[in-house]
């Protein structure tokens, strides 16, 4: 079994809005292009506007300190599903724990 963190960065109009994440265990190592879905109990990728996204894993990182895989996603609408944990509020000059995983991934404008 593999410990996996799903890390999501929300970007709107080229600006960082926030981060959210969810930790889980998988019986396989994740890979770029993989899509995660959930049954009918919860719309995993439901947004604040009520639409539903279907993003694929953009990048997979292995965190040696945490001994976990990190699946990187970028979305353009904040997620609403209770599945996700919102990261700390962004304040100028600070970087959140989840945000650290995005430090080498520029925001495309």
Secondary structure, DSSP 8 states (H G I E B T S, - for coil): -EEEEEEEEEEETTEEEEEEEEEEEESS---TT-B----TT--TTBBTTS-B---B--EEEEETTTTEEEEEEEESS-B--TT-EE-----TT---HHHHTTTTS----
